[in-house]
């Protein structure tokens, strides 16, 4: 298996990155969570990889972190969840939020992922409940603490009817002052920012 590809990022979109190394341009399918961490085109870039081989296709998937790759591999072992839906999950939910959803059996949170229906959500919860904690080995404590707060904020704002993409965008833009807010204050701050952007 190819563990990683390191070179120059020559092209990127929210679903695709091309890294050139030794005169070869490697096309990698990526989740939005990886796209958000990519440098600008022309800069050095290293992505962890997973080579997926099916009957009629060979693709390389790229990830910014070990936790993303580990979850992708885990998801592909669940019946009915292929690479496309696995990327959709990684692009829609943060890893701490996904862990929380599986551990607490929150089907509603999982069904907000494009391509995931009620039966698929139930299957994910049943099949990953015993293994999802392994992802914690790849998440540092600071990221986990921020992630715990983020998952609570995500859940609360989703229940209020806010758009998941907007919520995640605001969470990704959190500065240090926002990270010091408690959950209730952070929810109010993000609601305020979403309304300001939508004016």
Order of alpha helices (4+ residues) and beta strands (2+ residues): beta-beta-beta-alpha-beta-beta-alpha-alpha-alpha-alpha-alpha-alpha-alpha-alpha-alpha
